[in-house]
């Protein structure tokens, strides 16, 4: 099929929604370790964010089945903090109250990795200035891989560490959502050719990255763990792409009508499932 018109350059991730068995433990982790503020609670479910911006929704479903080893879904939600000092403070929180699974210097960014109480991957990162991003000969962004100097990062920790209902600075966002998929070919066709994101990076073995504008990636996808069946239990319930105006939502809706994807209305926007049944919600900036 022909290449869809690109999504607006200002398109960005919004909320990530997780279906969880124990919302209390999940909320405590994203509040005390990641550093988000609880913005709203509805029974056992909650919305957390930074400032007044919602970033994560925890939906308790104690009857849902655990995610199986072969099921597609979330690899990690990546929370982008606005400074190196904020990333250093996050490192302190993870070390003090949780387990650090890994840390990488990607050239484009510095990133910390951990896993929430229900097994969902979490990245906390800060971007380097765009002018410092490594690029290929044709100008494309090229992330690198290497160890992160944790001792140096720890010395950059914001001081004093914020206290109160929110530990991360205002301006913290969901920078990207990384998925585990069954087919990179089908994923490329959906996110690039149908939805309209740009393919920004491709790595062997088995990873693709997509973005709007000139960002390094808003959506990542990999087949590293050879997942093959859609997930319908605990884990990722949906994630959002936020566009700058309602007209852009309608443009996406019209484009999707020419595809095999079923489109529904939800929360002031639309919802569509990718080839692995992962739900993406598209709405305009509030």
GUSE-347140 format. One record per atom (N, C-alpha, C, O): x, y, z; residue in one letter; residue number from 1. Coordinates in steps of 0.2 Angstrom, whole numbers. Example, Ala and Ser with C-alpha at 12.3 -4.5 7.8 and 13.67 -1.06 7.14 Angstrom:
<pts>
     x     y     z type seq
    66   -28    39    a   1
    62   -22    39    a   1
    66   -16    39    a   1
    71   -17    42    a   1
    64   -11    35    s   2
    68    -5    36    s   2
    64     0    39    s   2
    67     6    40    s   2
</pts>
This chain:
<pts>
     x     y     z type seq
     4    -6     0    x   1
     0     0     0    x   1
     4     6     0    x   1
    10     6     2    x   1
     2    12    -2    x   2
     6    18    -3    x   2
     7    21     4    x   2
     3    20     9    x   2
    12    25     5    x   3
    14    28    11    x   3
     9    33    14    x   3
     7    37    10    x   3
     6    32    20    x   4
     1    37    22    x   4
     5    44    24    x   4
    11    44    25    x   4
     1    49    23    x   5
     4    56    25    x   5
     6    55    33    x   5
     3    52    37    x   5
    12    58    34    x   6
    15    58    41    x   6
    10    61    46    x   6
     6    66    44    x   6
    10    59    52    x   7
     7    62    58    x   7
    10    69    59    x   7
    16    70    57    x   7
     7    73    62    x   8
    10    80    63    x   8
    16    79    67    x   8
    17    75    71    x   8
    21    84    66    x   9
    27    84    69    x   9
    26    84    77    x   9
    31    81    81    x   9
    21    87    79    x  10
    20    88    87    x  10
    17    82    90    x  10
    16    82    96    x  10
    16    76    86    x  11
    13    70    89    x  11
    18    68    94    x  11
    24    68    93    x  11
    15    65   100    x  12
    19    63   105    x  12
    15    57   109    x  12
     9    57   109    x  12
    19    53   113    x  13
    15    48   117    x  13
    11    52   123    x  13
    14    57   125    x  13
     6    49   125    x  14
     2    52   131    x  14
     2    47   136    x  14
     7    46   139    x  14
    -4    45   138    x  15
    -4    40   144    x  15
    -2    33   142    x  15
    -4    31   136    x  15
     0    29   146    x  16
     1    22   146    x  16
    -4    19   151    x  16
    -3    21   157    x  16
    -8    14   149    x  17
   -13    11   154    x  17
   -11     4   155    x  17
   -10     0   150    x  17
   -10     2   161    x  18
    -8    -5   163    x  18
   -14    -9   167    x  18
   -17    -6   171    x  18
   -15   -15   165    x  19
   -20   -19   168    x  19
   -16   -23   173    x  19
   -11   -27   172    x  19
   -17   -22   180    x  20
   -13   -25   185    x  20
   -18   -29   190    x  20
   -24   -28   191    x  20
   -14   -33   194    x  21
   -18   -37   199    x  21
   -18   -34   205    x  21
   -23   -35   209    x  21
   -13   -30   207    x  22
   -12   -27   213    x  22
   -11   -19   212    x  22
    -5   -17   211    x  22
   -16   -15   212    x  23
   -15    -8   211    x  23
   -11    -5   216    x  23
    -8     0   215    x  23
   -12    -7   222    x  24
    -9    -3   228    x  24
    -1    -4   227    x  24
     2     1   228    x  24
     1   -10   226    x  25
     9   -10   225    x  25
    11    -7   218    x  25
    16    -4   218    x  25
     7    -7   213    x  26
     9    -3   207    x  26
     9     4   208    x  26
    14     7   206    x  26
     4     7   211    x  27
     4    14   213    x  27
    10    16   217    x  27
    13    21   216    x  27
    11    12   222    x  28
    17    14   226    x  28
    23    14   223    x  28
    28    18   224    x  28
    24     9   218    x  29
    31     9   214    x  29
    31    16   210    x  29
    36    19   210    x  29
    26    17   206    x  30
    26    23   201    x  30
    26    29   205    x  30
    29    34   202    x  30
    24    29   211    x  31
    24    36   215    x  31
    31    36   218    x  31
    34    42   218    x  31
    33    31   222    x  32
    39    32   226    x  32
    46    30   222    x  32
    51    33   224    x  32
    46    26   217    x  33
    52    24   214    x  33
    52    29   207    x  33
    57    32   206    x  33
    47    28   203    x  34
    48    32   197    x  34
    47    40   199    x  34
    50    44   196    x  34
    43    41   204    x  35
    42    48   206    x  35
    36    52   204    x  35
    36    58   204    x  35
    31    48   201    x  36
    25    52   199    x  36
    20    54   204    x  36
    21    51   210    x  36
    16    58   203    x  37
    11    60   208    x  37
     4    57   206    x  37
     2    56   200    x  37
     0    55   211    x  38
    -6    52   210    x  38
   -11    58   209    x  38
   -12    62   213    x  38
   -14    58   203    x  39
   -18    63   201    x  39
   -26    62   202    x  39
   -30    66   203    x  39
   -27    55   202    x  40
   -34    54   203    x  40
   -35    46   205    x  40
   -31    42   202    x  40
   -40    45   209    x  41
   -41    38   211    x  41
   -48    36   210    x  41
   -52    41   212    x  41
   -50    31   207    x  42
   -57    29   206    x  42
   -57    21   208    x  42
   -56    17   204    x  42
   -59    20   215    x  43
   -59    14   217    x  43
   -52    11   218    x  43
   -47    14   221    x  43
   -51     5   215    x  44
   -44     2   215    x  44
   -39     5   209    x  44
   -33     3   209    x  44
   -42     9   205    x  45
   -38    11   199    x  45
   -36    18   200    x  45
   -39    22   205    x  45
   -31    20   197    x  46
   -28    27   198    x  46
   -24    30   192    x  46
   -22    26   188    x  46
   -24    36   191    x  47
   -20    40   186    x  47
   -14    43   190    x  47
   -15    47   195    x  47
    -8    43   187    x  48
    -2    46   190    x  48
     1    50   184    x  48
     0    49   178    x  48
     4    55   186    x  49
     8    60   182    x  49
    13    64   185    x  49
    15    63   190    x  49
    14    70   181    x  50
    19    75   183    x  50
    16    81   182    x  50
    13    83   176    x  50
    16    86   187    x  51
    12    92   186    x  51
     5    90   186    x  51
     2    86   190    x  51
     1    93   181    x  52
    -6    91   180    x  52
    -6    86   174    x  52
   -12    85   171    x  52
    -1    84   171    x  53
    -1    80   165    x  53
    -1    72   167    x  53
     3    70   170    x  53
    -7    69   165    x  54
    -7    62   167    x  54
    -2    58   162    x  54
    -2    59   156    x  54
     1    53   165    x  55
     6    49   161    x  55
     5    41   162    x  55
     6    38   157    x  55
     2    39   167    x  56
     1    32   168    x  56
    -6    31   171    x  56
    -8    34   176    x  56
    -9    25   169    x  57
   -16    23   172    x  57
   -15    16   174    x  57
   -13    12   170    x  57
   -16    15   180    x  58
   -16     8   183    x  58
   -23     6   184    x  58
   -27     9   188    x  58
   -25     0   180    x  59
   -32    -2   180    x  59
   -32    -9   184    x  59
   -29   -14   181    x  59
   -35    -9   190    x  60
   -34   -16   193    x  60
   -40   -21   191    x  60
   -45   -19   189    x  60
   -37   -27   189    x  61
   -41   -32   187    x  61
   -39   -39   190    x  61
   -34   -42   187    x  61
   -41   -40   196    x  62
   -38   -46   199    x  62
   -40   -53   196    x  62
   -37   -58   198    x  62
   -45   -53   192    x  63
   -47   -59   188    x  63
   -43   -60   182    x  63
   -44   -66   179    x  63
   -40   -55   179    x  64
   -36   -56   173    x  64
   -30   -61   174    x  64
   -27   -62   179    x  64
   -29   -65   168    x  65
   -24   -70   168    x  65
   -17   -66   168    x  65
   -16   -61   164    x  65
   -12   -69   171    x  66
    -5   -66   170    x  66
    -3   -66   162    x  66
    -5   -71   159    x  66
     1   -62   160    x  67
     4   -62   153    x  67
     8   -68   152    x  67
    13   -70   156    x  67
     7   -72   147    x  68
    11   -78   145    x  68
    17   -77   142    x  68
    18   -71   140    x  68
    22   -82   142    x  69
    28   -81   140    x  69
    28   -79   132    x  69
    33   -77   130    x  69
    23   -81   129    x  70
    23   -81   121    x  70
    19   -75   119    x  70
    18   -73   113    x  70
    16   -71   124    x  71
    11   -66   122    x  71
    15   -59   121    x  71
    20   -57   124    x  71
    13   -56   116    x  72
    15   -49   114    x  72
    13   -44   119    x  72
     9   -46   123    x  72
    15   -38   118    x  73
    13   -33   123    x  73
    19   -28   124    x  73
    23   -26   120    x  73
    19   -26   131    x  74
    24   -21   133    x  74
    31   -23   134    x  74
    32   -28   137    x  74
    36   -20   131    x  75
    43   -21   133    x  75
    45   -16   139    x  75
    47   -18   144    x  75
    44   -10   138    x  76
    44    -5   143    x  76
    40     2   141    x  76
    40     3   136    x  76
    38     5   147    x  77
    36    12   146    x  77
    42    16   148    x  77
    45    15   153    x  77
    44    21   144    x  78
    50    25   145    x  78
    48    32   147    x  78
    45    36   144    x  78
    50    34   154    x  79
    48    41   156    x  79
    54    45   155    x  79
    60    44   157    x  79
    53    51   152    x  80
    59    55   150    x  80
    59    61   155    x  80
    54    65   156    x  80
    64    62   159    x  81
    65    67   163    x  81
    69    73   160    x  81
    72    72   155    x  81
    68    79   162    x  82
    70    85   158    x  82
    77    87   160    x  82
    80    91   157    x  82
    81    83   164    x  83
    88    85   166    x  83
    92    79   168    x  83
    89    74   170    x  83
    98    80   168    x  84
   103    75   171    x  84
   102    74   178    x  84
   103    69   181    x  84
   101    80   182    x  85
   100    80   189    x  85
    94    76   191    x  85
    94    72   196    x  85
    89    76   187    x  86
    83    72   188    x  86
    84    65   187    x  86
    81    61   191    x  86
    88    63   182    x  87
    90    56   181    x  87
    94    54   187    x  87
    93    48   189    x  87
    99    58   189    x  88
   103    56   195    x  88
    99    54   201    x  88
   100    50   205    x  88
    94    59   202    x  89
    89    58   208    x  89
    85    51   207    x  89
    84    48   212    x  89
    83    50   201    x  90
    80    43   199    x  90
    84    37   201    x  90
    82    33   204    x  90
    90    38   199    x  91
    95    33   201    x  91
    95    31   208    x  91
    95    26   211    x  91
    95    37   212    x  92
    95    36   220    x  92
    89    33   222    x  92
    90    28   226    x  92
    83    34   219    x  93
    77    31   222    x  93
    77    24   220    x  93
    75    20   224    x  93
    79    22   214    x  94
    79    15   212    x  94
    84    11   217    x  94
    82     6   219    x  94
    90    14   218    x  95
    95    10   222    x  95
    92    10   229    x  95
    93     5   232    x  95
    89    15   232    x  96
    87    15   239    x  96
    80    10   240    x  96
    80     7   245    x  96
    76    10   235    x  97
    70     7   236    x  97
    68     1   231    x  97
    62    -1   232    x  97
    72     0   226    x  98
    70    -5   221    x  98
    77    -9   219    x  98
    82    -8   222    x  98
    76   -12   213    x  99
    82   -15   210    x  99
    83   -12   203    x  99
    78   -12   199    x  99
    89   -10   202    x 100
    91    -8   195    x 100
    93   -14   191    x 100
    97   -17   192    x 100
    89   -14   185    x 101
    90   -20   181    x 101
    96   -19   175    x 101
    99   -23   173    x 101
    97   -12   174    x 102
   102   -10   169    x 102
   102    -3   168    x 102
    98     1   170    x 102
   108    -1   165    x 103
   109     6   163    x 103
   113     7   157    x 103
   118     3   156    x 103
   111    11   152    x 104
   114    12   146    x 104
   115    19   144    x 104
   111    23   145    x 104
   121    20   140    x 105
   122    27   137    x 105
   121    25   130    x 105
   125    22   126    x 105
   116    28   127    x 106
   114    27   120    x 106
   116    32   115    x 106
   115    32   109    x 106
   120    37   118    x 107
   123    42   113    x 107
   117    48   113    x 107
   118    54   114    x 107
   111    46   111    x 108
   106    50   111    x 108
   103    52   118    x 108
   100    57   119    x 108
   104    47   122    x 109
   101    48   129    x 109
   105    44   134    x 109
   109    39   132    x 109
   103    45   140    x 110
   106    41   146    x 110
   100    37   149    x 110
    95    41   150    x 110
   100    31   150    x 111
    94    27   152    x 111
    95    22   158    x 111
   100    19   158    x 111
    90    22   163    x 112
    90    17   168    x 112
    84    13   167    x 112
    79    15   164    x 112
    85     6   169    x 113
    80     1   167    x 113
    78    -3   174    x 113
    83    -4   178    x 113
    72    -4   175    x 114
    70    -8   180    x 114
    63   -11   178    x 114
    61   -10   173    x 114
    60   -15   183    x 115
    54   -19   182    x 115
    49   -17   187    x 115
    51   -18   193    x 115
    43   -16   186    x 116
    38   -14   191    x 116
    36   -20   195    x 116
    38   -26   193    x 116
    32   -20   200    x 117
    30   -26   204    x 117
    26   -31   200    x 117
    26   -37   202    x 117
    23   -29   194    x 118
    19   -34   190    x 118
    23   -37   184    x 118
    20   -40   180    x 118
    30   -35   184    x 119
    34   -37   178    x 119
    34   -33   172    x 119
    37   -35   167    x 119
    31   -27   172    x 120
    31   -23   167    x 120
    38   -19   167    x 120
    40   -16   172    x 120
    41   -18   161    x 121
    47   -15   160    x 121
    46    -7   161    x 121
    41    -4   159    x 121
    51    -4   164    x 122
    51     3   165    x 122
    58     6   163    x 122
    63     3   165    x 122
    58    11   159    x 123
    64    15   158    x 123
    63    22   160    x 123
    58    25   159    x 123
    68    25   163    x 124
    69    32   165    x 124
    75    35   162    x 124
    80    32   163    x 124
    74    40   158    x 125
    79    42   154    x 125
    79    50   153    x 125
    74    53   154    x 125
    85    53   151    x 126
    85    60   149    x 126
    89    60   142    x 126
    93    56   141    x 126
    86    64   138    x 127
    89    65   131    x 127
    95    70   132    x 127
    95    74   136    x 127
   100    68   127    x 128
   105    73   126    x 128
   103    78   121    x 128
    98    77   118    x 128
   106    84   121    x 129
   104    89   116    x 129
   104    86   109    x 129
   108    82   107    x 129
    99    88   105    x 130
    98    85    98    x 130
   104    86    94    x 130
   106    82    90    x 130
   108    92    95    x 131
   114    93    91    x 131
   119    88    92    x 131
   124    87    88    x 131
   119    84    98    x 132
   124    80   100    x 132
   122    73    98    x 132
   126    68    99    x 132
   116    71    95    x 133
   114    65    94    x 133
   118    62    88    x 133
   120    65    83    x 133
   121    56    89    x 134
   125    52    84    x 134
   120    51    78    x 134
   114    50    78    x 134
   123    52    72    x 135
   119    51    65    x 135
   123    47    60    x 135
   129    47    60    x 135
   120    44    56    x 136
   123    41    50    x 136
   125    46    45    x 136
   123    52    45    x 136
   128    43    40    x 137
   130    48    34    x 137
   124    51    31    x 137
   125    57    28    x 137
   118    48    31    x 138
   113    51    27    x 138
   109    56    32    x 138
   104    58    30    x 138
   111    57    38    x 139
   108    61    43    x 139
   103    58    48    x 139
   100    61    52    x 139
   102    51    47    x 140
    97    48    51    x 140
   100    47    58    x 140
   106    47    59    x 140
    96    47    63    x 141
    98    46    70    x 141
   101    39    71    x 141
    98    34    68    x 141
   106    38    75    x 142
   109    32    76    x 142
   111    31    83    x 142
   116    34    86    x 142
   106    28    87    x 143
   108    26    94    x 143
   114    22    95    x 143
   115    17    90    x 143
   118    23   100    x 144
   123    18   101    x 144
   122    14   108    x 144
   117    15   111    x 144
   126    10   109    x 145
   125     6   115    x 145
   132     6   119    x 145
   137     4   117    x 145
   131     7   126    x 146
   137     7   130    x 146
   135     7   137    x 146
   129     9   139    x 146
   140     6   142    x 147
   138     6   149    x 147
   137    14   151    x 147
   140    18   148    x 147
   133    15   156    x 148
   132    21   158    x 148
   136    22   165    x 148
   136    18   169    x 148
   139    28   165    x 149
   144    29   171    x 149
   140    31   177    x 149
   138    37   178    x 149
   138    26   181    x 150
   133    27   186    x 150
   136    32   192    x 150
   132    36   195    x 150
   142    31   193    x 151
   145    35   198    x 151
   145    42   196    x 151
   144    47   201    x 151
   146    44   190    x 152
   146    51   188    x 152
   139    53   188    x 152
   138    59   190    x 152
   134    49   186    x 153
   127    51   186    x 153
   125    52   193    x 153
   121    57   194    x 153
   127    48   198    x 154
   125    49   205    x 154
   127    56   207    x 154
   124    59   211    x 154
   133    59   205    x 155
   135    65   208    x 155
   131    71   205    x 155
   131    76   207    x 155
   128    69   199    x 156
   123    75   196    x 156
   116    75   199    x 156
   112    79   197    x 156
   115    71   204    x 157
   108    70   207    x 157
   106    77   209    x 157
   110    81   212    x 157
   100    79   207    x 158
    97    85   209    x 158
    97    86   217    x 158
    95    81   220    x 158
    99    91   219    x 159
   100    92   227    x 159
    97    99   228    x 159
    99   104   226    x 159
    92    99   233    x 160
    90    94   237    x 160
    85    90   233    x 160
    82    92   228    x 160
    84    83   234    x 161
    79    79   231    x 161
    72    81   233    x 161
    71    83   239    x 161
    68    82   228    x 162
    61    85   229    x 162
    58    80   234    x 162
    59    74   234    x 162
    53    83   238    x 163
    49    79   242    x 163
    42    81   242    x 163
    41    86   238    x 163
    38    77   244    x 164
    31    78   244    x 164
    27    73   239    x 164
    30    68   238    x 164
    22    75   236    x 165
    18    70   232    x 165
    21    69   225    x 165
    19    64   222    x 165
    26    73   223    x 166
    29    71   216    x 166
    37    72   217    x 166
    39    77   219    x 166
    40    67   214    x 167
    48    67   215    x 167
    51    69   208    x 167
    56    72   209    x 167
    48    68   203    x 168
    51    70   196    x 168
    49    77   195    x 168
    44    80   198    x 168
    53    81   191    x 169
    51    88   190    x 169
    45    88   185    x 169
    43    83   181    x 169
    41    94   185    x 170
    37    95   180    x 170
    40    95   173    x 170
    46    97   173    x 170
    37    93   168    x 171
    40    92   162    x 171
    42    85   160    x 171
    44    84   155    x 171
    42    81   165    x 172
    43    74   164    x 172
    37    71   160    x 172
    31    73   161    x 172
    39    67   155    x 173
    34    64   150    x 173
    35    57   149    x 173
    40    54   151    x 173
    30    54   146    x 174
    31    47   143    x 174
    35    49   136    x 174
    32    51   131    x 174
    41    47   136    x 175
    45    49   130    x 175
    44    44   124    x 175
    44    46   118    x 175
    43    37   126    x 176
    42    32   121    x 176
    39    26   124    x 176
    39    25   130    x 176
    36    22   120    x 177
    33    16   122    x 177
    36    10   118    x 177
    36    11   112    x 177
    39     5   121    x 178
    43     0   117    x 178
    39    -6   118    x 178
    37    -8   124    x 178
    37   -10   112    x 179
    33   -15   112    x 179
    36   -22   110    x 179
    42   -21   107    x 179
    34   -27   112    x 180
    36   -34   110    x 180
    31   -36   105    x 180
    25   -37   107    x 180
    33   -38    99    x 181
    28   -39    93    x 181
    30   -46    90    x 181
    35   -49    92    x 181
    25   -48    86    x 182
    26   -55    83    x 182
    30   -54    76    x 182
    33   -59    74    x 182
    29   -49    73    x 183
    32   -48    66    x 183
    34   -41    65    x 183
    30   -36    65    x 183
    40   -40    63    x 184
    43   -33    62    x 184
    40   -30    55    x 184
    38   -24    54    x 184
    39   -35    51    x 185
    36   -33    44    x 185
    29   -30    45    x 185
    27   -25    42    x 185
    25   -34    49    x 186
    18   -32    50    x 186
    18   -25    54    x 186
    14   -21    53    x 186
    22   -25    59    x 187
    23   -19    63    x 187
    25   -13    59    x 187
    22    -7    60    x 187
    30   -13    55    x 188
    32    -8    50    x 188
    26    -6    46    x 188
    24     0    45    x 188
    22   -10    43    x 189
    17    -9    38    x 189
    11    -5    42    x 189
     9     0    40    x 189
    10    -7    48    x 190
     5    -3    52    x 190
     7     3    55    x 190
     4     8    53    x 190
    13     4    58    x 191
    14    10    61    x 191
    17    15    56    x 191
    16    21    57    x 191
    20    13    51    x 192
    23    18    46    x 192
    18    19    40    x 192
    16    24    39    x 192
    16    13    37    x 193
    12    14    31    x 193
     5    16    32    x 193
     2    20    29    x 193
     2    13    38    x 194
    -5    14    39    x 194
    -6    20    44    x 194
    -9    25    42    x 194
    -2    20    50    x 195
    -3    25    55    x 195
     0    32    53    x 195
    -2    37    54    x 195
     6    31    50    x 196
     9    38    47    x 196
    15    40    51    x 196
    18    45    50    x 196
    18    36    56    x 197
    24    37    59    x 197
    30    36    54    x 197
    30    32    50    x 197
    36    39    56    x 198
    42    38    52    x 198
    46    33    55    x 198
    46    32    61    x 198
    49    29    51    x 199
    54    24    53    x 199
    61    28    54    x 199
    63    30    50    x 199
    63    28    60    x 200
    69    32    62    x 200
    75    28    63    x 200
    80    30    61    x 200
    74    22    65    x 201
    80    17    66    x 201
    78    10    65    x 201
    72     8    67    x 201
    83     6    63    x 202
    82    -1    62    x 202
    88    -5    64    x 202
    94    -3    62    x 202
    87   -10    69    x 203
    93   -13    71    x 203
    92   -21    71    x 203
    87   -23    72    x 203
    97   -24    69    x 204
    98   -31    69    x 204
   101   -34    75    x 204
   106   -30    77    x 204
    99   -39    78    x 205
    93   -43    76    x 205
    86   -41    79    x 205
    86   -41    85    x 205
    82   -39    75    x 206
    75   -38    77    x 206
    72   -32    80    x 206
    68   -33    85    x 206
    74   -26    78    x 207
    71   -20    82    x 207
    70   -15    77    x 207
    74   -13    72    x 207
    64   -11    78    x 208
    62    -6    73    x 208
    60     0    78    x 208
    57    -1    83    x 208
    61     6    76    x 209
    59    12    80    x 209
    55    17    75    x 209
    57    18    70    x 209
    50    20    78    x 210
    46    25    74    x 210
    45    31    78    x 210
    45    31    84    x 210
    44    37    74    x 211
    43    43    78    x 211
    39    48    73    x 211
    39    47    67    x 211
    37    53    76    x 212
    34    59    72    x 212
    39    65    73    x 212
    43    65    78    x 212
    40    69    68    x 213
    44    74    68    x 213
    51    72    68    x 213
    53    67    64    x 213
    56    75    71    x 214
    63    73    71    x 214
    65    70    77    x 214
    71    70    79    x 214
    61    66    81    x 215
    63    63    87    x 215
    66    56    86    x 215
    65    54    80    x 215
    70    54    90    x 216
    73    47    89    x 216
    68    42    89    x 216
    69    37    85    x 216
    64    41    94    x 217
    58    37    93    x 217
    53    38    98    x 217
    54    39   104    x 217
    46    37    96    x 218
    41    38   101    x 218
    38    31   102    x 218
    35    29   107    x 218
    39    26    97    x 219
    37    19    98    x 219
    43    15    96    x 219
    46    16    90    x 219
    44    10   100    x 220
    49     5    98    x 220
    46    -2    98    x 220
    41    -3   101    x 220
    49    -7    94    x 221
    46   -13    93    x 221
    52   -18    92    x 221
    56   -17    89    x 221
    51   -24    95    x 222
    56   -29    95    x 222
    53   -36    94    x 222
    47   -37    97    x 222
    57   -41    92    x 223
    55   -48    92    x 223
    60   -52    95    x 223
    61   -58    94    x 223
    64   -49   100    x 224
    69   -53   103    x 224
    67   -59   107    x 224
    71   -64   107    x 224
    61   -59   110    x 225
    59   -64   114    x 225
    54   -69   110    x 225
    51   -73   114    x 225
    53   -68   104    x 226
    50   -73   100    x 226
    42   -73   102    x 226
    40   -79   102    x 226
    39   -68   104    x 227
    32   -68   106    x 227
    28   -69   100    x 227
    30   -66    94    x 227
    22   -72   100    x 228
    18   -74    94    x 228
    11   -74    95    x 228
     7   -74    90    x 228
     8   -73   101    x 229
     1   -73   102    x 229
    -1   -66   106    x 229
     3   -64   110    x 229
    -7   -64   104    x 230
    -9   -57   107    x 230
   -10   -58   114    x 230
   -13   -64   117    x 230
    -9   -53   118    x 231
   -10   -53   125    x 231
   -17   -51   127    x 231
   -19   -46   124    x 231
   -21   -54   131    x 232
   -27   -51   133    x 232
   -29   -51   141    x 232
   -34   -51   143    x 232
   -23   -52   145    x 233
   -24   -52   152    x 233
   -20   -46   155    x 233
   -21   -40   153    x 233
   -16   -47   160    x 234
   -12   -42   163    x 234
    -7   -39   159    x 234
    -4   -43   154    x 234
    -5   -33   160    x 235
     0   -30   156    x 235
    -3   -24   153    x 235
    -7   -20   155    x 235
     0   -22   147    x 236
    -2   -16   143    x 236
   -10   -17   141    x 236
   -12   -21   138    x 236
   -14   -12   143    x 237
   -21   -11   141    x 237
   -21    -7   135    x 237
   -25    -9   130    x 237
   -18    -1   135    x 238
   -17     3   129    x 238
   -12     8   130    x 238
   -10    10   136    x 238
   -10    12   125    x 239
    -6    18   125    x 239
    -9    23   121    x 239
   -12    21   116    x 239
    -7    29   122    x 240
    -9    35   118    x 240
    -4    38   114    x 240
     2    38   115    x 240
    -6    40   108    x 241
    -3    45   104    x 241
    -7    52   104    x 241
   -13    51   102    x 241
    -4    57   106    x 242
    -7    64   106    x 242
    -5    68   101    x 242
     0    69    99    x 242
   -10    70    97    x 243
    -9    75    91    x 243
   -11    82    93    x 243
   -15    83    98    x 243
    -9    87    89    x 244
   -10    94    91    x 244
   -17    97    91    x 244
   -18   102    94    x 244
   -21    94    87    x 245
   -28    97    86    x 245
   -33    91    84    x 245
   -31    86    81    x 245
   -39    92    85    x 246
   -45    87    83    x 246
   -45    86    76    x 246
   -46    80    74    x 246
   -43    90    72    x 247
   -43    89    64    x 247
   -38    83    63    x 247
   -39    79    58    x 247
   -33    83    67    x 248
   -28    77    65    x 248
   -30    71    67    x 248
   -29    66    64    x 248
   -35    70    72    x 249
   -38    64    74    x 249
   -42    62    69    x 249
   -42    56    67    x 249
   -46    66    66    x 250
   -51    64    60    x 250
   -47    62    54    x 250
   -49    58    50    x 250
   -41    65    53    x 251
   -37    63    47    x 251
   -34    56    48    x 251
   -34    52    43    x 251
   -32    54    54    x 252
   -30    48    56    x 252
   -36    43    55    x 252
   -35    37    52    x 252
   -42    45    57    x 253
   -48    41    56    x 253
   -49    39    49    x 253
   -51    33    47    x 253
   -49    44    45    x 254
   -50    43    38    x 254
   -45    39    35    x 254
   -47    34    30    x 254
   -39    39    37    x 255
   -34    35    34    x 255
   -35    28    36    x 255
   -34    23    32    x 255
   -37    27    42    x 256
   -38    20    45    x 256
   -44    17    41    x 256
   -44    10    41    x 256
   -49    20    39    x 257
   -54    17    35    x 257
   -52    14    29    x 257
   -56     9    27    x 257
   -47    15    26    x 258
   -44    12    21    x 258
   -40     6    22    x 258
   -37     2    18    x 258
   -39     4    29    x 259
   -36    -2    31    x 259
   -40    -7    34    x 259
   -46    -6    34    x 259
   -37   -13    36    x 260
   -41   -18    39    x 260
   -42   -17    46    x 260
   -46   -21    50    x 260
   -39   -12    49    x 261
   -40   -10    56    x 261
   -47    -8    58    x 261
   -49    -3    55    x 261
   -50   -10    63    x 262
   -56    -8    66    x 262
   -55    -2    70    x 262
   -50    -2    75    x 262
   -59     3    69    x 263
   -58    10    73    x 263
   -64    11    77    x 263
   -70    10    75    x 263
   -63    13    84    x 264
   -69    14    88    x 264
   -67    21    91    x 264
   -62    24    91    x 264
   -73    24    94    x 265
   -72    30    98    x 265
   -71    29   105    x 265
   -74    25   108    x 265
   -67    33   108    x 266
   -65    32   115    x 266
   -62    39   118    x 266
   -57    41   115    x 266
   -64    41   124    x 267
   -61    46   127    x 267
   -59    52   123    x 267
   -53    55   123    x 267
   -64    55   119    x 268
   -62    61   115    x 268
   -58    59   109    x 268
   -56    64   106    x 268
   -57    53   107    x 269
   -52    52   102    x 269
   -55    45    99    x 269
   -60    43    99    x 269
   -50    41    96    x 270
   -51    35    93    x 270
   -46    30    96    x 270
   -41    31    98    x 270
   -48    23    95    x 271
   -44    18    97    x 271
   -44    13    91    x 271
   -49    11    88    x 271
   -38    10    90    x 272
   -37     5    85    x 272
   -32     0    87    x 272
   -27     2    91    x 272
   -32    -6    85    x 273
   -27   -11    87    x 273
   -22   -12    82    x 273
   -24   -12    76    x 273
   -16   -13    84    x 274
   -11   -15    79    x 274
   -11   -22    77    x 274
   -16   -26    80    x 274
    -7   -25    73    x 275
    -8   -32    71    x 275
    -7   -37    76    x 275
    -9   -43    76    x 275
    -4   -35    82    x 276
    -4   -40    88    x 276
   -10   -38    93    x 276
    -9   -41    99    x 276
   -14   -34    91    x 277
   -20   -33    96    x 277
   -18   -28   101    x 277
   -22   -27   106    x 277
   -13   -24   101    x 278
   -11   -19   105    x 278
   -15   -13   104    x 278
   -15   -11    98    x 278
   -18   -10   109    x 279
   -23    -5   108    x 279
   -19     2   108    x 279
   -16     3   113    x 279
   -20     6   103    x 280
   -17    13   103    x 280
   -23    18   102    x 280
   -28    17    98    x 280
   -23    22   107    x 281
   -28    28   107    x 281
   -25    34   104    x 281
   -19    36   106    x 281
   -29    38   100    x 282
   -26    44    97    x 282
   -31    49    99    x 282
   -37    49    97    x 282
   -29    54   102    x 283
   -33    60   104    x 283
   -29    67   103    x 283
   -23    67   103    x 283
   -33    72   103    x 284
   -30    79   103    x 284
   -28    81   109    x 284
   -30    79   115    x 284
   -23    86   109    x 285
   -21    89   115    x 285
   -26    92   119    x 285
   -31    96   116    x 285
   -27    91   125    x 286
   -32    94   129    x 286
   -31   102   131    x 286
   -35   105   134    x 286
</pts>
